[in-house]
Amino acid sequence: MRPLTRLFFVCALAACEATITKPVGVTPTGPDDTPPAPDACEGIVSAPGAWPLQRLTSRQLQRTVTRVLGDDTHAYDLRLAATDEVLDARLRYALAVSANPVVAEGLVLAAEDVSIAAVSRFPCSGADPRACASDLATRLGRLLWRRTLTSAEVNRLLADYDATRIEGGSYAEGASSVLHGLLAAPDFFFLQQPGGESGAAPRLTGTRLAERLAFTLWHEGPDAELLDAAEAGMLDTPAGLDAALDRLLADPRATEAFGDFLVHWLSPEKATTVNVALAPATRHPGLYPAFRAPGAVGGDGEAFGAALSTFLSRAGRPDTGTFTSLLTSDELVVNEAVARNLDLPAPASGATEVRKSETARRRGVLGQPGVLTALGRFEASDPVHRGVFLLRHAMCFPLPSPDANVNTTLPELGGELKTTRDRFTAPTQAAACAGCHALINPLGFSFENFDAVGKYRETENGAPVDATATLPITVDGKKVAVDGLGELADVLARDPDVRECLAKQFASWALHRTLTPAEACAVRDSTKAFTTGDGAFKDLVRGVVTASSFNAPVLP
């Protein structure tokens, strides 16, 4: 069997029409979202680029001071979280603003809050208080600045300590000034800039590589063991890097961070993560009386998000998980809200259970109620947005938005329109819509066994549900026909184009920016073990962090 390949359609921006413009067997090319075709990288010449100055996000800063200093003030979350991230909802990455007076003030005030609160956790038990202060500067400075400080840097910090003591301050006040100096320095809140010989591409090595690995895979700075390996040159060898990655990925922090990428990937349009989309979710109380809207203790959307996070922590583990398992697992995570809405036996009070799905048609992450609800409507399932999600997020297809003049109002159910599929079919066959909906509808209709809260159904309003579809995907030159989400998940899980799409999005998420064409080619080449093998997430991570896009930026 040849690898799965998509038919290439071009949707006109003004009138949503589609035509086949590439022969079967050629992967499509497109804008930033679309993986390059097998020959699209020929002739692309990379040139050394400048590393952008990159500030850590409030989350990365907060997690680092919490681990290193035991901080419980949440100062970086409180002072910076609302102001420091520019989110690209389409590409699913966050970039911290570097130059902003409000952010600068927030960084200084957060450093003051944390240094005052943290100093009590580091008392001096020795006879020489200045030696204790020097130890703080050296030991904690290494973890906060992600490298060993020079003697000159330590002496500058100790000068603040000495000045405080000369003015009559206590050891705690002097030590607090050392901590403030560490936290208020650009060395703490900016990533290190890589060095390089003149004319050569500046590459990440040593501690510069260590910090970017840690912030990507743990959302916090490197620990002492990773810094030790970096300063010993071990990360600059393939064997040493592999050993470090194995340890990083086996840590629960990596599962949490990779799960953060996945909830960004799973997000519907105009939302940063699927959990953000679920938190305010409501449903028609007459049609979905079991679904609880958000209230003082949170609604069912939030509970669905918690169940989804549990699923991702199992199927989406970066050390042992695979893309195939993520899409085709037969597990369903059930808490009280899921059980109540899906008419399933309730788990023990307050418990969350992992069960085998009640139907073979519910498969993988796409079959989890949280995803189905995030991609549903107030009153019904939503095959259009479910199909759009797959085209844009799973296939990286450059699908345009409908023309502003197109009437998107749906007819009400009734008469001959008994099912949601009936309701969507006729309006989307209009000339202005038919082209794109020839792609969208088959993918979305495959989900139709699941309603607006993810409950399995075989009938709707007394009529049988039709989840059959002929997909815009080919195998050996023939379009693929499926019956339901289970079969669709099997097809997507085997498609190397879908895996390549995920690899590109993970690379953008890891770098906090859009890839250049040359970088996209580098990612495609370095992640072949993931796209053509068994889809192990550890191969995805290895491929991305060893690609030149991660280690040395290139010009477009």
N, C-alpha and C positions, 0 to 999 in steps of 0.2 A: 504494500500500500504506500503510495506517495504521501508526503506530509500534507496536512490540510492546508489549503490556500484559499484566500478569499477572492471572489470576483471583485473587480475594481469598478466602482460606480463614481461618477462625478455628479454631485448635486448642485444644480445652479442656485446661486444665492438669491436670485430674484423670484424664480419660480421652481419650487422644489422638484426638479426632474432628475432622473437617473438614467444613464446609459452605460453599457459595458464599453470601456475604452482600453482595457488590457487583456491580453490572452490569458486563458486559464493556465494556472501554474506559475504566474508571476505575482509576487507580493506587491501590493500597492505602495506608492510613495505619497507623501503629503506634507503638510506643515509640521510644526513642532511636535504635535501629538503622535505622528505616524512613524513607525519604524522604517528605516530605509530598505529599499528592495535589495535583493542579493547583489545587483550590479550598481546600486546607487552610490556606493562608496568609491567606485573607481574614479580616479581623477581628482578626488578630494585631497588636497595637500594641507597638512596641519602645519601651523607656525606657532612658535612659543607665544603665549599670551601672558598678560599680567594677572597676578592673583588679586582678586578684589579684596579690599579690607572688609573683614566680616566680623561683626559683633555677635556674641552669644545671645540667644534668646533668653527671655526672663525665666523660662522653664529650665534651661540648661544652667543658668546662674544659680537659681534657687536649689536645684537638686545637688549642685556641687557644694554649696555652703552647708546644706543640710548634712551631707555625708562627711565633709571634712571638719566642720565646726560644730555639728550637732544643732544647727540653727533651728529655732522654733518660732521665729518672728514672722516668717513668710514675707519678709520685706521686699524681695525682688518680685514676688507674685503681686503684692499689693501695690507697689509703686510703679511697676513697669508693664504688667501683663496687658493692660488696656491700651497701651500706647506704643509698644515697641515692635509689633509684628505686622508686616504687610503680607497678607495672605493671597496667594493666587489660587482661587477655588478651582480653576480649570486644571492646573497642573499639580495641585495638591502639595505645595510646599510653602514654608514660611521663611521670610527673610527679615531679620532684625534691622531696624533703622539705625544707621551709624551716627549720623550728624543731626541732632535735634535738641534744642535747648531744654525741652521738657524731659527728654530721655537723659540728658546729661545731669540735670538736677536730680532725677530719680535715682541714677547710679550713685551719686554722692550721698544722698540721704539714706539709701539702702545700705551702703557701706557703713555709715555711721550707726544705723540701727543694729546691724548684725555684729559689728565689732564691740559695741557696748554690751550687748546681751551675751556674746560668746565668751568673753574674757573670763567669766567665773568658772568656765569648764576647764581652764588651763591654769590652775594655781601653781605657784612656785614652791616646791618643797625643799629646795637646796639652799645652801648658804650664800650663793651668789645670784641675786635676782637678775643682774644683767646677763649672766650666762643663760638663765631661763628665757629671757627675752630674745637672746640670740638663737636659742633652740627653736623658739616659735617662728622667728623669721626664716630660719633655714628649713625646718621640717614642714611647717604648714605652708610656707611660701612655695616649696617644691610642688605640693599638691594643688595649690590655688593657681600658680602660674604655669603649671604643667611642665616644669623643667627645673634643673638645679640653678639656684641663684648664684650670681658671682659674688665674690667677697665685697666688691664695691657696692652692690645692691643691698647686701645685708647691712653694711655699715651705714648706708643712707637711712635704712629703716631704724637702726639702732640710734641714729642721731635724733630722731623724733622721740624715741624712748628717753634718751639722756636729757633732752630739753624739757620733757614733762617732769622728770624727777628733779631737775634743778629748780624748777618752778614750784616745788613742793608737792608734786603729785605722788600718788601711791604707786606701788608696783602694778596694781590692776589698771590704773589709768595709763601708765606708761605702756603696758602690754597692749591695752586697747588701741593706743596710737600706732603700734606696730601692725596690728590686725587691720586697722583702718587704712594704713599705707598700702598693705597688700591688696585690699578689696577695691580701693579707689584708683588703683593704677590701671592703665590700659592693658598691661600684661595679663590682668585677670579677665577683663571683659571682651578683649579682642583675641581672635586666634592668631597664633604666631605666623608671621610671613616667612615663606620658604626662602632659603638662600640659593645661590646658583652662580656659576661662573658666567662672565660676560658673554652674551650671545647664546648661551645654553638655556634650555627650558628649565625653569626652577622647579625642582621636584621635591615632594614631601619625603623627608627621611627623619630618622631618629624621633625625638620628642614631638616634632611637628606632625609626623604621621600618627604617633600614639594618641595625641589629643583629638585629632579628627576621627580616628577610629572610635575612640571612646564616646565622643559626643554624638556620633552617628548611631552607634550600636547600643549605647547605654543612656543617652541623653544627659550625660554628666561627664566630668573630667576623668582622666585616667587614674588608676590606683597606683600605689607604689610598685607593685609587681610589673605592671605594664611599662612604667617609667624606667624601671631597672632594665627591662629587656630593650627598651629603646636606646638608652644611654650605653648599653653594651653592644649596640649595632645589630642586635638579633632581628629586629623588624626589617632590616634592610637585606635580609636573606630570605629566599622562598620558604625554607624549612622553618625559620624562626617566625616568619609572618603567619604561616599556617598554624603553628602551635599557639600563637597568640590569639588568632581568630577562633580556634577551637575553644579556648578558655573563655573568651568574650561571649561567644554565642551560647555556651552552656549556662551562662549566668542568667538568673531570672530577669535581670534588668534588660537583657537583650530581647527576651520574649515580650516584655512590656513595650520596648521601643519599636520592635517590628510590628507589634499589634497596632501601635500608633500609626505607622505607615499604612497598614491595611484598612483602618477605619477612615483614613483620608481617601484611600483608593475606592472604598465602597460608598463614598458619599454621593448623594444625588446632586443634581445641578444646583448651584447657588448656595451650597452649604459646605463648610470646611471639612466636617467629618460626618459620618453616618450618625454618631451619637448626638451631635448638635442638631441634626435634622429630626431625630426621634424625640428629644426632650419636650418640645411643645406639641407633639402629635395629638390630634383629636380625631374622633370618628363620629359619624351621624348616630346620635343616640337611639334613634328608632330602628336603624339597621344593624348597629353593633352595640347593643345595650351593655354587653360585658366589658367594653373598653372604657377604662377610666381616664378622664382628661387630667392634665396636670393640676395639682392642688398643693396644699401645704406640705404633703409628704411625697410629692412626685407622682406622676401618672404612669400609665402602663408603657408609654413610649420609653421612659427612662428605665423601667424594669426590662423591657425588651433589649435595650442597649446593654444592660448588665449581662443578660444571658448571651448576647452576641460576643461580648468581651470574653466570657468563659469559653465559648466555642473557639475563638481565635487563639486563646492561650493554649489550646490543645492542638488544633489542626494547623495553626500558624506559627508553631515554634520554629525559630530560625536554625536551630541545631539539628532537629530531627524531622521537621515537617517537610511536606512536598506540595507542589502546586496541585498535583492530582488529588491528594487527600483533601486539600482545602476545598476543591470543587466537587468532589464525589463522595465524601464521607457520609456514612449513614447515621451519624450521630445527630441528635436533637437535644439542645440544652433547655431544660424545663424548670422554670420557677413558678411561683404561684400565679403571676400574671399571665405567663404563657399558657399554663394549664387551663386557666379560667377562659381565656379567649379561644383556645383551640379545642375546648371540650375534651381535655385529656385528664386522666386521674391526677389529683393534686399531690405534690410532693409533701413530705413532712413539713410541719410548720416552720417557715423561714428558710427552708432548705432549697438548694439548687441541685437538680439531678441531671446526669447525662444518660440519655436513653437512646435506644435504636428508634429511628424515625418510624412513625406510625404507617407510612406508605413509602414504597420504593420510588415514588415520584418526587419525594422531598429529598434532595441531595445537596450536600455540601453547604458552603456559606451562603449561596444564593437562595437556599431553601430555609434559612433561619428566619423566624418571624420578624426579627429586627430589620433585616434587609428588605423583606417583602413589604413591611409596613412603611419604611422610609420611602419606598418606591410605589406607594399606593396613594389613593385619593381619599378625600373625606368621606365619600359615599360609596366607593367601589374600588376594585382593582384598577390598575393603570397600565395597560399593555404598552402604551406609547412611551411613557417615561421609563418603563423597564427595558424596552428595546433600545431607546436612546442611550440609557446607561451602558448597556453592553457594547454598543457601537463605539461610543466615545471612550469608555474607561477600560473595557476588556479588549477591544480591537484597535484602539487608537485611530478610529476612522474620523476624518475631518467633516463631520456632519454639520451643515449650516442650520441656523435657526430658521423657522418659517418666516415667510414674508409678512411684514406688518399688516398688509391688506388682506391676508387670508383669514377667513372666518373660522376660528377654532372651537366654536360653540358646539357641544355634542347634543344630539337629540335625547330626549328622555326615554327610558325603557317603557315598553308598552306595545300592545298590538303584536306585530311581527318581530319587534325588537325585544327579545326575551333575555338575551345574555349580554354581558359586557362586550364580548367579541362582536355581536350584532351591532351594538351601539357604536363601536369604533370603525367598523368595516366600511360602511357607506360613505361617511364624511371624508375618510382618508383616501378614497378612490377618485376624488375630484382631480381634475387635470393639474391643478397647481400643487397638489400634494402627493400624487400617486408615485412619483419617482422615488422620493426618499422613503415613503411608507412601504414601498416594496422591500426595503431593507429593514425598516423598523418593526413593522407589524409581525412578520414571522417570528422574530426573536421574542417580542413581547407576548404574543399569543401562546408561546410555549409555557408561560407562567400561569395560564388561566385556571389551573386547578387550585389556585390559591387566591383567596379574597384579599380585601384591603388590610386585614390584620394577620395574614399568613395562614389562615385556617384552610385545611384541605376540603375540597368539595368536588363532587362529580356531577352535580346538577346546579342550576341557577334559575330561580323562578320557575321551577318545574321542567326546565329544558336541559338536556345533557350538555355538559361543558365540552367544548372542542379545543383541545390543546395541541392539535397536530399542526405541523408547519413544515414548509420547505425552506430551508435556511439559505442566506446569501453566502454560503460556504460550500466549497467543493472538495470531493475526495476522488482522485483518479479521474478528474474532468467531469464528475457528475455532482449535481447539487445534492445536499444531504437532507433527508426527510427525518423528522423526529416526532415523537408523540410524548409531549410533556417535558417538564423541567429535568427529570432524571436523565433522559436521553440527551437533552441539550447540554447538561453539565458534562457528560461523557465526551461529547464532541469538543467543547471548549477546552477541556482538560488536556486533550491530545494535540491541540493546535499549536504549533511552534510560533505562529504569528501572535497568538494571544499571550504566550509566555514572553515573547520579545517585547510586546507592549508593556507588560508588567515590569520587565527589566529596565526599560527606559524611564518609566515613572518612578521606580525606586531610585534610580540614579539621580533624577531631578530632585526628589525628596531629600536624598542624602547630601546633595550639593547646595540645596536651597536656591536653585536657579534653573533656568532653561538650558539645555545642552546646545552647544553649537553643532552644526552638521558633522564636523570631524569628530567631536566627542561622542555623538550618537553612534557613529561608525565604530569607534573604539569600544563602546559598551556592547554593541552587537557582537563584535568579535570576541570580547573577553567573557561573555556570558553564554557561549555556545554549550558548555557543559550543562547549563540549566535549561536552555531552550530545546536542546536535542536529546538530552539524557532523561533521567527519571524525574526531573523537575524539582530536585532537592533545593530547598531555600538556602542551605549553606553554600551551594554552588552559585546561586544568585548573588549572595552577599560577597563571596570571594571574587566573583567576576567584576562586580561594580567597584570594590575597593582596590582592585589591582589594575583597573583600567586607567589609561592615561588621563581621562577626564577627572578622576579622583586625585591623581598624583601630580599632574602638571596640566594646567589649563591651556587651551589652544584657541587661536583666533578663529572666527567664523570662516 
